Amino acid sequence: MIEQEIRTPAPRTGDRERRRTRMLAVGGGIFIALILLRLITGESDITSSGTMGATLALAVPIGMAALGGMWSERSGVVNIGLEGMMTFGTWGAAFASYFSGNPWLGLLGGIVAGAVGGLLHAVATVTFGVDHIVSGVALNILAPGVTRYLSDLLFTDEKGGGATQSPPLPSFPTWSVPGVGKPLGSLEKHHWILISDLAGLVRGVLTNLSPITLLGILLVPVSYYLLWHTAFGLRLRSCGENPVAAESLGVKVYRMKYAAVVVSGALAGIGGVFLAMVASSNYQEGQVNGRGYIGLAAMIFGNWRPGMVAGGAGLFGYTDALQLRGGAGAVHAMLLLIGIGLLALAVWRGYRRRVVAAAVSAVVGAGVLVWFFLTDALPREIVTYSPHITTLLVLAFAAQRLRMPAADGMRYRRGGGH
């Protein structure tokens, strides 16, 4: 009965197919553009298996934070405390795995610690009506202090541990698809157009995978199914669109919001587990390093939908991987792609008669191309912060097409009060 009242019309099969086709076309177009960029600039790391594997690995913590943010905001609770929840996750993974000697218990510890961070945010925002931004900022400030205190208390006397880091942690196994590493590696070394690039892509995403990477990939379709194809997901999303109407139809709005924010924290905690136990061999203070905020940007770029959120995480993971694997030369080569892309965007906006936006895109695009042709490399500082710069650029140019949940950030009180 409730589902019949609040269900929005399901998208037609043709609409879903067109959207899927459009996403595949965009992904294919980006990959072809990277191939052409490799041929023009000679930077082989642009499509190498090392870069593709690093992209997948670096996208996991960002993607988990973004997916967690999506769960929370679909219920109407803004969550900028993802950074703090990931910090709790890194410490929880270190504590549980070190003192148990079992990496799988480390995964559980990181999930629980992240969920505790989500619970704190839910208590503040849902029960006490604290402003969502204030609560999130407070959580981001609280997490480093709490984890430093606990590290000083529990890790200082352990071998290799201290107030700012844990002792070495047990590691997860890595898995590869049998029989693909050497043949694809041989193809990749020839640098044949398209064939070697595809070999690098496939080899990068099918070898040396951690269980956390596979879990992160699996959670994207699972989140989509739960939120868009179950009664639970329908009720949760209704709380983010119109909680007063949802309450009038019998939805337990507080319960749905609590569930969403705790799940949000747990997902961010998984990202923290990856940073402490896969990307590194121990917990370190400052390990999250802004990835929670980048995850928030990936969520916004992905328009609060799991598939596009994963694409946004992949984009930010790729820029991070490129500056780590390819260095200044590979990042410098991206200026050519960015400049051409901005000029193409200017043409499109001019066609749509958005004169000011077209002019801005054209000027910025021309400036980027001039920068590319007049320089041979980028300053080290710009290379290091290229993922953060990408975050700002993507949000600046994608902001006009976004639609957040209608009641996102609203301080809801039972009975219809705000």
ZIHU-V519866 format. One record per backbone hydrogen bond with DSSP energy under -0.5 kcal/mol. NH is the residue of the N-H (numbers start at 1). CO is the residue of the C=O. Records with the same first field share a line. If there is no record, write none. Layout:
# ZIHU-V519866
NH=CO  CO
This chain:
# ZIHU-V519866
5=1
6=2
7=3
16=12
17=13
18=14
19=15
20=16
21=17
22=18
23=19
24=20
25=21
26=22
27=23
28=24
29=25
30=26
31=27
32=28
33=29
34=30
35=31
36=32
37=33
38=34
39=35
40=36
41=37
42=38
44=42
46=43
47=44
52=48
53=49
54=50
55=51
56=52
57=53
58=54
59=55
60=56  57
61=57
62=58
63=59
64=60
65=61
66=62
67=63
68=64
69=65
70=66
71=67
72=68
73=69
74=70
75=71  72
76=73
77=72
78=76
83=80
85=81
86=82
87=83
88=84
89=85
90=86
91=87
92=88
93=89
94=90
95=91
96=92
97=93
98=94
99=95
100=96
101=97
106=102
107=103
108=104
109=105
110=106
111=107
112=108
113=109
114=110
115=111
116=112
117=113
118=114
119=115
120=116
121=117
122=118
123=119
124=120
125=121
126=122
127=122
128=123
130=124
135=131
136=132
137=133
138=134
139=135
140=136
141=137
142=138
143=139
144=140
145=141
146=142
147=143
148=144
149=145
150=146
151=147
152=148
153=149
154=150
155=151
156=151
158=155
161=158
162=165
166=283
169=281
172=277
175=209
177=206
180=177
184=180
185=181
186=182
187=183
188=184
189=185
190=186  187
191=188
192=187
195=193
196=192
197=192
198=194
199=195
200=196
201=197
202=198
203=199
204=200
205=201
206=202
207=203
209=175
211=173
214=210
215=211
216=212
217=213
218=214
219=215
220=216  217
221=217
222=218
223=219
224=220
225=221
226=222
227=223
228=224
229=225
233=226
234=230
235=231
236=232
237=233
238=234
239=235  236
240=74  236
241=237
242=238
243=239
246=242
247=243
248=244
249=245  246
250=247
251=246
253=251
256=252
257=253
258=254
259=255
260=256
261=257
262=258
263=259
264=260
265=261
266=262
267=263
268=264
269=265
270=266
271=267
272=268
273=269
274=270
275=271
276=272
277=273
278=274
279=274
280=274
285=164
287=284
291=288
294=290
295=291
296=292
297=293
298=294
299=295
300=296
301=297
302=298
303=300
304=299
305=302
309=305
310=306
311=307
312=308
313=309
314=310
315=311
316=312
317=313
318=314
319=315
320=316
321=317
322=318
323=319
324=320
325=321
326=322
327=322
329=326
330=326
331=327
332=328
333=329
334=330
335=332
336=333
337=333
338=334
339=335
340=336
341=337
342=338
343=339
344=340
345=341
346=342
347=343
348=344
349=345
350=346
351=347
352=348
353=350
354=349
355=353
358=354
359=355
360=356
361=357
362=358
363=359
364=360
365=361
366=362
367=363
368=364
369=365
370=366
371=367
372=368
373=369
374=370
375=371  372
383=379
384=380
385=381
386=383
389=385
390=386
391=387
392=388
393=389
394=390
395=391
396=392
397=393
398=394
399=395
401=398
402=399
407=240
408=405
409=76
410=407
412=410
413=417
416=413
417=413
